[in-house]
């Protein structure tokens, strides 16, 4: 019933906020040496408390410099952190860094801020991703759609990911996420128990003169999304 789905949504939102503010941020401040492990285990607990489970198809390439994913909502990130412990740096819009709780989480987690309103934002992003690769040896995760959506069709990919991958000649692994919106739908404010699945596609070693990889990757990701809906009734 919809009333129970609504209650589950607010329960999920409460769990995310509570675990972030009371558990994760203080732990990151006190035990910064173990940031990746802290984020991994607390997100595992958070997903469990929301009634979510994980499934994986394909193999995660831990040597990838960048993971590009479709985006439905916060569960995409919670599930990915619960799935692996690879000390990923997320690219997030600058506005999120200005929020009280999640801003603290992003800063203490050393995530990457993207100012989309500033023309110099892309230059800074290239520098930050290069620093992640060469100095911190941490992979970067980014949503090339640029925002979350409740549609099945992928939104147009922003060219920033393409430019960065070509400029730095990164090894990129596409990841398709399905089922996360069922667990917590931020668009219609409903929640359910369910499984979020991460489909790891083949990695691409992007070259500076590669003109096709971005469009080809988007088509391959869309095919996985469509197949999951048609064959397994699992929406993105």
C-alpha positions as CSV (number, residue, x, y, z in Angstrom):
1,X,0.0,0.0,0.0
2,X,1.1,3.5,-0.8
3,X,0.9,4.6,2.8
4,X,3.5,2.0,3.9
5,X,5.7,2.9,0.9
6,X,5.6,6.6,2.1
7,X,6.5,5.6,5.6
8,X,9.4,3.5,4.3
9,X,10.6,6.5,2.3
10,X,10.8,8.7,5.4
11,X,12.3,5.9,7.4
12,X,15.0,5.6,4.8
13,X,15.6,9.3,4.7
14,X,15.9,9.4,8.5
15,X,18.4,6.4,8.5
16,X,20.6,8.1,5.9
17,X,20.6,11.4,7.7
18,X,21.2,9.9,11.1
19,X,23.9,7.5,10.1
20,X,25.6,10.3,8.2
21,X,25.5,12.9,10.9
22,X,25.9,10.8,14.0
23,X,28.1,7.9,12.8
24,X,30.0,8.7,9.6
25,X,31.1,12.3,9.9
26,X,32.4,11.9,13.5
27,X,34.2,8.7,12.6
28,X,35.8,10.4,9.6
29,X,37.0,13.3,11.8
30,X,38.4,11.0,14.5
31,X,39.8,8.2,12.4
32,X,40.7,9.8,9.1
33,X,43.3,7.1,8.4
34,X,40.5,4.6,7.8
35,X,38.2,6.7,5.7
36,X,37.5,4.2,3.0
37,X,36.7,1.4,5.5
38,X,34.5,3.7,7.6
39,X,32.4,4.8,4.5
40,X,32.2,1.2,3.3
41,X,30.9,-0.3,6.5
42,X,28.5,2.4,7.5
43,X,26.9,2.4,4.1
44,X,26.6,-1.3,4.3
45,X,24.7,-0.9,7.6
46,X,22.6,1.9,6.1
47,X,21.5,-0.1,3.1
48,X,20.6,-3.1,5.4
49,X,18.5,-0.9,7.7
50,X,16.6,0.4,4.6
51,X,15.8,-3.1,3.5
52,X,18.2,-3.1,0.6
53,X,20.4,-5.8,-0.7
54,X,23.2,-5.8,-3.3
55,X,23.8,-7.8,-6.4
56,X,26.7,-7.6,-8.8
57,X,27.0,-8.6,-12.5
58,X,30.4,-8.5,-14.2
59,X,33.7,-7.8,-12.5
60,X,34.8,-4.5,-11.0
61,X,38.1,-3.3,-12.5
62,X,40.0,-2.0,-9.5
63,X,42.7,-0.6,-11.8
64,X,40.2,1.8,-13.4
65,X,40.8,5.5,-13.0
66,X,37.2,6.5,-13.4
67,X,33.8,4.9,-13.0
68,X,30.9,6.4,-14.9
69,X,27.3,5.5,-13.8
70,X,23.7,6.3,-14.4
71,X,22.0,8.2,-11.6
72,X,18.7,7.8,-9.9
73,X,19.3,9.0,-6.4
74,X,21.3,8.7,-3.2
75,X,21.0,4.9,-3.0
76,X,23.3,4.7,-6.1
77,X,26.1,6.0,-3.9
78,X,25.2,4.1,-0.8
79,X,25.1,0.8,-2.6
80,X,28.3,1.4,-4.5
81,X,30.2,2.2,-1.3
82,X,28.7,-0.8,0.4
83,X,29.7,-3.0,-2.6
84,X,33.4,-2.1,-2.6
85,X,36.2,-0.6,-0.5
86,X,38.3,1.0,-3.2
87,X,38.5,4.5,-1.7
88,X,36.6,6.2,-4.5
89,X,36.4,10.0,-4.8
90,X,33.0,11.1,-6.0
91,X,32.4,14.2,-8.1
92,X,29.6,16.2,-6.7
93,X,28.1,19.6,-7.6
94,X,29.3,22.5,-5.5
95,X,25.9,23.1,-4.0
96,X,26.0,19.8,-2.1
97,X,29.3,20.9,-0.4
98,X,27.3,23.9,1.0
99,X,24.7,21.7,2.8
100,X,25.1,21.1,6.6
101,X,25.5,17.4,6.9
102,X,26.4,16.1,3.5
103,X,28.7,19.0,2.9
104,X,30.7,17.9,5.9
105,X,30.7,14.3,4.7
106,X,32.0,15.3,1.2
107,X,34.7,17.6,2.6
108,X,36.0,15.0,5.2
109,X,35.8,12.3,2.6
110,X,38.0,14.5,0.3
111,X,35.5,14.3,-2.5
112,X,35.6,16.5,-5.6
113,X,33.6,19.7,-5.9
114,X,32.3,20.7,-9.3
115,X,31.1,24.3,-9.9
116,X,28.9,24.0,-13.0
117,X,28.1,27.7,-13.0
118,X,31.8,28.6,-13.3
119,X,33.5,28.4,-16.7
120,X,36.8,27.5,-14.9
121,X,35.0,24.5,-13.2
122,X,36.1,22.1,-15.9
123,X,39.7,23.2,-15.6
124,X,39.6,22.6,-11.8
125,X,37.9,19.2,-12.4
126,X,40.6,18.1,-14.7
127,X,43.2,19.1,-12.2
128,X,41.4,17.3,-9.4
129,X,41.0,14.1,-11.3
130,X,44.7,14.2,-12.4
131,X,45.6,14.7,-8.7
132,X,43.4,11.7,-7.7
133,X,45.2,9.5,-10.2
134,X,48.8,10.6,-9.8
135,X,49.0,11.8,-6.1
136,X,46.2,10.0,-4.2
137,X,46.0,6.9,-6.4
138,X,42.2,7.0,-5.9
139,X,39.6,6.3,-8.7
140,X,37.0,8.9,-9.4
141,X,33.3,8.2,-9.8
142,X,31.1,10.5,-11.8
143,X,27.5,10.6,-13.1
144,X,27.8,11.8,-16.8
145,X,24.1,12.6,-16.9
146,X,24.8,15.5,-14.5
147,X,21.7,14.9,-12.4
148,X,19.4,12.3,-11.1
149,X,16.4,11.2,-13.2
150,X,13.3,8.9,-12.9
151,X,13.2,8.1,-16.6
152,X,14.4,4.9,-18.2
153,X,16.2,6.6,-21.0
154,X,19.6,8.0,-20.2
155,X,19.8,11.8,-20.2
156,X,22.3,13.4,-22.6
157,X,25.8,12.8,-21.2
158,X,27.7,16.0,-20.3
159,X,30.9,16.4,-22.2
160,X,33.0,17.0,-19.1
161,X,33.6,13.3,-18.5
162,X,34.6,12.8,-22.1
163,X,37.0,15.7,-22.1
164,X,38.7,14.6,-18.9
165,X,39.0,11.0,-19.9
166,X,40.6,12.0,-23.3
167,X,42.8,14.7,-21.8
168,X,44.3,12.4,-19.1
169,X,43.9,9.2,-21.2
170,X,42.1,7.5,-18.4
171,X,41.0,3.9,-18.0
172,X,37.2,4.1,-17.6
173,X,34.8,1.5,-16.5
174,X,31.1,2.0,-17.2
175,X,28.7,0.9,-14.4
176,X,24.9,0.5,-14.9
177,X,22.8,0.7,-11.8
178,X,19.3,-0.8,-11.6
179,X,16.8,-1.3,-8.8
180,X,18.0,1.6,-6.6
181,X,15.0,3.8,-7.3
182,X,12.7,1.0,-6.0
183,X,14.5,1.1,-2.6
184,X,14.2,4.8,-2.2
185,X,12.4,6.9,-4.8
186,X,13.2,10.5,-4.2
187,X,10.9,11.7,-7.0
188,X,7.6,10.3,-5.7
189,X,8.8,9.7,-2.1
190,X,8.3,6.0,-1.7
191,X,10.4,3.2,-0.3
192,X,10.5,-0.6,-0.5
193,X,12.8,-3.5,0.3
194,X,14.6,-4.6,-2.7
195,X,17.9,-5.4,-4.6
196,X,20.1,-2.8,-6.2
197,X,22.3,-4.3,-8.9
198,X,25.6,-3.0,-10.3
199,X,26.4,-4.1,-13.8
200,X,30.2,-3.7,-14.5
201,X,30.9,-3.3,-18.2
202,X,34.2,-3.7,-19.9
203,X,36.8,-1.0,-19.2
204,X,37.9,1.3,-21.9
205,X,41.4,2.8,-22.2
206,X,40.5,6.2,-23.6
207,X,43.0,7.8,-26.0
208,X,43.2,11.5,-26.7
209,X,42.0,11.1,-30.3
210,X,39.2,8.7,-29.5
211,X,36.0,10.3,-30.9
212,X,33.6,7.4,-30.5
213,X,34.0,5.9,-27.0
214,X,31.6,8.3,-25.2
215,X,28.7,7.8,-27.5
216,X,29.4,4.0,-27.8
217,X,29.5,3.7,-24.1
218,X,26.2,5.5,-23.6
219,X,24.5,3.1,-26.1
220,X,25.9,0.1,-24.3
221,X,24.7,1.3,-21.0
222,X,21.3,2.0,-22.3
223,X,21.1,-1.5,-23.8
224,X,21.8,-3.0,-20.3
225,X,19.1,-0.7,-18.8
226,X,16.5,-1.8,-21.4
227,X,17.4,-5.5,-21.1
228,X,17.0,-5.4,-17.3
229,X,13.5,-3.9,-17.7
230,X,12.4,-6.2,-20.5
231,X,13.9,-9.5,-19.2
232,X,13.9,-9.0,-15.4
233,X,11.3,-6.2,-14.9
234,X,14.0,-4.2,-13.1
235,X,13.9,-0.5,-13.8
236,X,16.9,1.8,-13.4
